[in-house]
Amino acid sequence: MATVDIARNIPLAPLTTIGLGGNASHFLSCTSVDDIRTGLIFAEDHRLPVQVLSGGSNIIFRDEGFNGLVMKVDLRGIAFREEGSETTAMVAAGEVWDALVRQAIERGCAGIECLSGIPGSVGATPIQNVGAYGQEVRDTILMVQAFDRRTGEMVEFSNDECEFAYRQSRFKSRDANRFIVTQVTFRLRAEGEPQIRYGELSQLLESTSGTARLPGGATSLEAVRSAVLTLRRRKSMVVDREDPHSRSCGSFFTNPVLTAGEFSALRARWEPSGGTEDIPAFVTGETVKVSAAWLVEHAGFHKGYRKGGVGVSSHHSLALVNYGGTTTELLRLAEEIASAIEDQFGVRLQREPVVA
């Protein structure tokens, strides 16, 4: 077996965007697939639980730390290949997501420009089908390469085989913790024009440069990126050491997807209580996606709500922020919010970040 450099007692909080958690008893930076394989063998031999860590934007470690092996995926490499009107980007899982978005835009490649500013690594994006401002990574993912922890072999998944859904994939549901993503291949539109599907983004573009006047290719893509980053910064959703409200995991809760009957039951609870405004919702087929932010605010947890060293962001109702608190405080606040919404509206919110 190849040897690996297992570090001990490594602080985990600095490796996350929320800045919480204790130490890892064992830690390994994986710069190759061999490192992943050898690390898993080490953990099995020493009977250690394993936690895979990527960019740290969607994970919260407990205050007592992680008594096991934390394996950080640090695989690097980006290769672009032009194929007529399309460009294929083969990207190692450890690459920074926003760096990929920036490079794609510089090449005039469309498809992920609305996902600018999202923190984390490329390998994490297919797991929860990352999306924002009208785009999702499933729109452009061609193939996902991963290490199968059960068989010890490398495997590949086509887009359909990833079983993407809203903030969901097979890697997060039925195959959770089985695969470690090592590379993602994207199919982008060469010299493509941006597709603006989100009202807030469209309004900002119209007010600044005029969507209709945007030229095709890289210039228009850069305009969209700039607008998206502006919107995200207003909500403290871009990691910034100078912005205390950005010490979060982004949206803590996902928007609940309800059946028509469940949505009717929600309205039946809201209207008799004196509610007059419409519940923000988006109908997709037979289901209704409801605004989790609206539920949080109408359950009494306004922007800027604080409890101890944690609170709701002053700029975004779905972001729970570390203001110098602890993981225990954060999870207690999250449960308080979820329970209040369930009691008042009969809807149970699901959290986005992993707690390890």
Buried (B, 14 or more C-beta within 10 A) or exposed (E): EEEBEBEEEBEBBEBBBBBBBBBBBBBBBBBBBEBBBBBBBBBEEEEBEBBBBBBBBBBBBBBEBBEBBBBBBBBEEBEBEEEEEBBBBBBBBBBBBBEBBBBBBEBBBBBBBBBBBBBBBBBBBBBBBBBBBBBBBBBBBBBBBBBEBEEEEBBEBEBEEBBBBBBBBBBBEEBEEBBBBBBBBBBBBBBBBBBBEBEEBBBBBBEEBEBEEBEEBBEBBBBBBBBBBBBBBEBBBBBEEEBBBBBBBBBBBBBBBBEEEBBEBBBEBBEEEEEEEEBEBEEEEEBBBBBBBBBBBBBEBEBEBEBBBBBBBBBBBBBBBBBEBBBBBBBBBBEEBBEBBBEBBBBEBEBBBBEB
